[in-house]
Each structure stands twice: as structure tokens, then as C-alpha cells.
Amino acid sequence: MLRSFRYLLFPFSLIYGAAVWMRNRLFDKNILKSSGFNFPIICVGNLAAGGTGKTPMTEYLLRLLKKDFKTATLSRGYKRKTTGFAIANEQTTALEIGDEPMQFHQKFPDVVVAVGEERLVAIPQLLHERPETEVIILDDAFQHRQVQAGLNILLTDYSDLYTRDLMLPAGNLRDVRSSSARADIIVVTKCPAAITKEEKRKIIDEIGPTDRQQVFFTTIVYGKPYHLFGRQELELAQDFAVLLVCGIANPAPLKTYLTDTVHTYDLLRYADHHIFHTNDLRDIKQQFEKLKAGKKIVLTTEKDAVRLEKFVAELRDFPIYVIPVEHAFLFAEEDAFRSRINAFIKSFRQ
């Protein structure tokens, strides 16, 4: 049924793909202008519409770089209630800058977190207001070609490689497959931890990287859940019942993790970047009461957590926990990835 529906949408995908291809050609021919900066800018992005792990990859880079470089991240601030350029401060909320930038701001208070729809304009503004900045990470900007990043990191989901996907709306691609040639690093994310070297080789052959491109493989690692407000950590176990509340593009890895980790779980799924309202709180509490277990909690993602924090009065004493997620590199190649990143930044100091 789903496949038949995709076939019906395929003509629209051809039209959309042709429009995206033409736009890219105009940039390639320099008819549409793209600008670079004599400054280390790293772009994290994908070809698909969400769900490849861009946010934890940006966080990985922030953890890596902030120790040695004054680091900033610049995002569009998707679904925020404001417009224009802004830098996060102590009073900033998720509604003002978006959920993902707010997550960065909370987890990395020593990093400059900025938002701006027009990155070509926002980058000079950021450098003017924070002249000490030594590197900028562009979050979800691979398809925004007005800016030429010095290093492009392209993510693709192991279970939905861009090489096997179709253009929207029949598939999930928002950019044509050939755009992958602009990437310097390709990361295959959300791999099974036990992926074999033979499968790795087959995927690399399928991607067909150029001589200048490196391909890495990562898996998802979940940390200990912590309370939304109290921050106390919790150890999940097989005697737990969980109500999973999430508004993310691809909850499949988290669902698999819970299947293997707890006795049972129910899912309350919302649209990606969903803004929670009081009616949602009522639904969450009603569903939670239906769970039949001595040990039961509500579990949500870090991205959803920043949109639930406004309900401090209602949820302060409620058993709602947040589960952190990180990328873990496979095949002992993390050092090679880190070396490529550091070498890129240091090349601007020569």
C-alpha cells in the first residue's frame, strides 16, 4: 500500500527534483552567487528531511572543539517565534531561538549559540558581535548554498541511505543525490553496533566516495536518563514501564532501544518540532496513569525537553525523564575523524 502510494507521488518527485537540480546548476555555474569566508566554517547537514542525527553530531563537534577553540554554532532556528539574527543569553527561551539551538545553549553554556535565517548575513554579524570566535559550526546548512563552508559533513542514515532514497514527496530527499559530491566527510549514522567490515565495504562501494572524501560509520549510544528539572539520573531496567513522549523526525532507534531495555513502553508521538500545549500535558498524564507497573516513568528526548520546560509548575514533581544521545564512531576511526576536523581549523593559522 505504501509503495503504491509512493508510485503515485513519483511524478511530483520528478518535478521537485528537477527544480532542485536546476538550482544547484545555477550555483555551480556561478549564476546564483555563493560566498566563502577566510575563516574556519564547518557545515553539518544531510540530503534527507530530518532524522539522520545532525543535532548529536553538532554536539559532538562542540564537545571536541570548545576545549581548544572559541567555538560558535549558527542555526536557522526552525519554528521559532522570532525572526532575524540573535545570540542566546541567560533569558533566552526555545520559542525565541528554536528547540535545537536552545539544547546547544543549555548543554554548552561556554559556546556562542546564534540563529539567523540568512546565514550569509548572520555570519558577519556573529563575528562582529563575538570577534574572539575561532570556528563556526553551521547546523543543518548543507543545502543552503549561499555560503561556502570550508568543510562539509554529510550525514546519511544507515537504514535509509541517500543512495536508495527518492526525492520528496515520494521519498525523503530534499536535495539530489549528486549533491553528495560537495561533501568532504560522509558519515553513515545509526548503524548497528555489530556492523561487519564486509557490510562497511559494501556501503562505501555503494556511496562511491571521491578520492578527497572520507566515509565514517557511527552508532547511537543512549546515556542515563535524567529528570527534566531535578537532573537526578535513573538507571532503566527490565521492570520499568515507559511512556515515550517524542516529537522528532525518526524515533525508530529509540524505540528499538526501549524494546531491548525495559519491560514495556507506550508511545505518544508528535510532529517534529511540536510545540507542547496544556492539552498535551493532559494527554501525557492520562496515558501515564494507564501504565500498569510498579516502576513507571515518562521519557522524552532532549529536543522535546526544551519545549516542555515551560511547564515547570505542572511537571516539577512528575516522573518525567530526558534521555541523552550521542554518536559513537565504529571501526576505531574516531581519531581519524578528529584529526581531519582539527587539521582543517589549524590550516587557517598557517
N, C-alpha and C positions, 0 to 999 in steps of 0.2 A: 504494500500500500504506500509506504513512504517512498520507495523507489519510483513508483508510478507518478507520485506527486512531484518528485524531483524532475522527472522527464517532462512534465507539463510546464515546469518553471524554466527549463533549459533555454528556450528562445530568449527569455528575459536576461538570462545569464550571458548569452552571446552579445546582446546589446550592451549590457553593463561592462562586460569585459572589453569590448571594442572601444568604449568611451575611455576606460582606464588606460588601455594600451595607447590610444592616441594622445592622452595627456602626458604619459611617460615619454612618448616620442618627441613631443614638443619641448620637454625639458632636455632630452638627450641632444636635440638639435639646437639648444640654446635659444629657442623662440620664446619659451617661458623661462624666465631667469631664476637661477639658483645661486645662492651666495654662500661662500665659505668664510671661515674665520681663522685667523692666525692664532689659534687658541685650541687647547685640547677639549673637544666635544665628542662625547660617546652617545650614540643613539641605541636604544633598546626598543625593538619592535617585532612585528610579525606580518605575515601576509593575510592571516585569517582574522575574523571578527571575534577577538577575545578568546580567553581560555587557554593560553599557552604558557602562562607563568611569568608574564612581564613584571608584575609587581615584586614577587620574590627575587627575580633576577636584578632588578634595580636595587633592592635592599642588599643583595649580595655584594654588588659593586660599592654601595655606600659603606658597608662594613669594611670592605677591602681597602678603599681609598682614603677614608676620612682619617686614618691613622697617620698618613704621610702627606696628604694634600688637603688644602682647604677646598672642600667639595660642595657643590650645589646641584640640585635637581630641578628640572623645569618640566612641568606637565601642562596639558591643556586645562585641566580642572573640569573633567567631564561631569555634566549635570549639576554643577554648582549654581548658586542663585545670584552670582555676581558676574561681571564681565571685566575685561581688561587685565592689566598686569598687577600682580600683588605678590608680596613676600609674607609668608606666615609669621605670626608673632604669638605672644602668650595668650592673646584674646581670640585668636582665630578659631573658627568652627569649620566642621566638614561642609556645611551649607555654603560657606564662603569660598572654599578652595577645592571642594570635591573630596570624596572618601579616600582615594589612594594617596593624594598629596598630604591629607591630614594624617594618614597612617605613617607616612615617612616622617612628618613633623613630630609626632608623638614618640616614635621609636628612635629617632636620631635628632635630638634637640640641638646638637652641635653642628648640624648641617643646614645650609640655606635651602629652604624649600620655597620655590616660586611657581606661579601659574601664569599663563598667558596664552590666549588663543593663537595669536600671531607670533610664532616663535622667532621669526626674523626680526621682529621689533622687540620682543621680550628679552632676547639675549643681550643686546647692548644696554637695555635698562637694568638688567640684573648686574652686569659688570660695572655699570655706573654707580649703582647703589651698594654693591659689595665688591669693590675693586680688589680686595685681597683674594678673591676666588681664583683657584688654580685649575679646576676641571669642572665641567658641567655635564651632567647625565640627562639626556633627553628621554623622557619616559613616553613610550608609545608614539614614536615620531618617524618611523621608517617610511611611511607613505607620504609624509609632508616634505616635499622635495624643494621647497623654497630655501631650506637650509641644507648645506652640505656638511654633514658631520664628518669628522676625521676618522672615526671608527664606528662601523655599523655592526651591531649584534642582532642577528635574525633568529627568532625562536620558532620552532615548529613542534607540535605535539606528536609524540610517538604514535598515538592511536589515530591520528588524523594528519599525517604528513601532507605538506602543501603539494607534494608531487602527485598525490592521489585525490586531491580535492577539486571542487568546481567553484566557479565564481558565484557570488550571490546573485539571485536568491536560491538557486538550486543547490549550491554548496555554501561554504563558509568563507571563501576567499574574497577579500576586498581589494586585493591587488593581484596582478597577473603573475604567474609563476616565474616568468623571465626576470622579474624584478629581483629575484634572489641573487642575481649576478652582482648586485650592488653591495651585497653583504661582505664584510671582511671575516666575520665569525658566524657560523651557523651552529646553533645549539638544539639538539633533539631533546626535548624535555619530557618529563613524566614517564620515563622508561621504567620497565620492571627492574627491580634491583638486581635480578639474576640474569639480565640480558646477556647473551653469549657474544663472544668475539666474532663468530660467524654471522650472526644477525647484524651486528655492528657494521661489518664489512659490506653486507648486502644493502643496508640503508645508505651507507656512504656512496656505494656504486649507483644507487637509485637517485640520490641527490646530485651526483656528478659535480663535485666542487672543482673550481678552477685551481690553478697552482698557488694562487695567493690566498685562497680561502682555507680556513681550518674548521673542522667539524668536531664538536664535543657532544657528550651524552650526559644527561643528568637524570636523577630520580628525585621524587618528592620525599621529604622527611618531615614528619609532624613532631612538634615539641609537646611538652606537657601543657595541658590546658590551664589557664589562669582565670580567676574571677574577674568579671568585667570591671568591677570597681575596687574590690578589696585586694586584687592581684595575688591572692593565695593560689598556689599551684595545686593541681589534683592529678592523681595517677589513675588513668582509666583502666578498667579491668572487666573481666567476663561477666561479673554480676551486676553491671551497670545497664540501665535503660536510658537512652538518649533521645531527646527531641532536637534534631538538627534544623537550625534556622539559618537559611542562607539565601543571599541574592547575588550569586556570582555566575559567571558565564558557563563554567564547567565544573560541577560538583562531583563528577564521577570518581576521581581519585580519593576524595574524602569519604564518599560513600563506601568505597571498597575498603578503606582503612577501618571504618567503623564496623563493617561486616566482620572483619578479622579480629577486632579488638574488644567489642562489647557484646553483651548478650542480645540486645535488640535495639533498633533505633527507628524512629519515625521521622519523616521529612516534611518540613514546611518550606517550600521553595518559592522564592520571589524573583522578579525580574532582576537582571544585572543592574547594579547601582540603585536598587529600590530604596526610596526614602520612606522610612517607617513612620506610621501614624498610630494614634491611640487605639484605633480599631485593630491594628496588627497586634498590639500588646494584649488585647483581649483574646484574640485568636491563639496567641502563643500560650497564654496562661491556661486557656481551656484545653488545648491539646496536651499540655504538660500534665494536667490533672488526670487525663485519661491513661497515662502510662502506668502499667501495673508492675511495680518493682519497688523494693525497699530502698535501693540506691538509684536515684534518677536525677538527671540534670538537663538543662538546656545548653546546647553547644552551638557556637556561631563562629564565623571566620573573622579574622582581624579587619578585613574590609567592611564587613557588616557591623562590627563592633563600634566603629567610629560614628556610624549612623544611629546606633542605639544608645550612645552615651548621654544623649539629651534627656533620657528618661531616668535620670538618677534617682528621683524620689520613688518611682514605681519599681525599680529593679535593684536598688542598692542591697536589699536583703534577699533577693531572689537568687536561686542557684543557677545563674547563667554564666557560662564559661566561654573563654575565647581560645581557639586552638591556633598556635603559630605554625607557619610552614616555611621551609627553606629548600633550596636546591642543594643536592649533594652530587658532586661530579663522580662519574664512573670511570673505570679502567685506569685509575691512578693518573689522571690527566689534569687535575686541578692546578698543579704547579705550572704546567704549560699555558693554561688559560690565564693565570695571574701574571705570568711573565709577559704575555702578549699585551695585556692591559697596561702594565707598568712601563713597558718599553715604549708604547705609544705616547704616554704622557711625558715621559722623560725626553722623548725626541724633540719636544718643543723647547727644551732647556739647553740644547746643544748650540 
